[in-house]
C-alpha cells in the first residue's frame, strides 16, 4: 500500500469550543468522500472532537489565544488525522493510568473527565500521542473497502505523479 | 446553539428532552439546566436522548456529574431512548453499569 498521502488537508482554528463542531463536520465530509461507512464516520467524528476538546480545555491558559492545527492525510487505505497544539504538554503515561472504562468503580469514584482519550483509543485503529512543546495526537482509521458497498459518490484516489 | 432542551414537570418528575448535539460547545447550556435540578432534594429526573444526533465524552461527563449530584441529594436520574450510537458510547466506557438506563421507551412515546 502506498505510503504517500494522495491528498493532504490542513486547517487551523482558534482553540475555542465554537470551532470543535466545525472541525468535526469538515472531517466527516472528508471521511464520507473516502467511502467510510456511517458508523466509522461517526467514530472518526467523536475521536476528532475529543482531541480538539482536549486542546480547548487543557492546552492553553485563559490569557493565551491558542490555536488548534488539524492535518488530514488521505491515503488509499486509510485516513490519518493529526491534531496539534502549542500549549502545555502532559505526561502521557501519567494520564493514561487514570483512563479507562468505569469497571467496578462506585458512583462516587467516577471522574467527570478523562473519558476523552480513552474514547479516541477505542474508536480509532491506531493512536499515537507525542509532543514536548504542546501535544500531537495522531490517529488513523483504516478503510475496509471489501466490507463497504461501492459508493457512487466516492472519489477515486488521485494518481500519484 | 445546536442543542434543544425542553423541560416539563409532571407529578414531581422532571422530564428533560434533548435534541441535537451534546459537545463541548453546547455542554454549558445542558449543565445550566440540569445541575440545579440535580441539587434539589429527592429530585426525580428523566432524560430522553432519542433525538440526540451527536454526543461525545463531554456529554458523558455531564451525566456522570449529574448522577453523582442526584445521589448526593437522594434523588434519581434515569436516561432513556438512546440511539444505538449513543448507547455504544455508554457501553464502551462502561457507564451502562452505573447509570440507570431504560431504552425500552422509544422516542415516539411521548
Interface residues (C-beta under 8 A of the other chain):
Chain A: X17 X18 X20 X21 X24 X39 X42 X45 X46 X49 X50 X52 X53 X56 X57 X101 X102 X103 X105 X106 X107 X108 X110 X111 X112 X113 X115 X116 X118 X119 X122 X123
Chain B: X2 X21 X23 X24 X25 X27 X54 X56 X57 X58 X60 X61 X62 X64 X65 X67 X68 X71 X85 X89 X92 X93 X94 X95 X97 X98
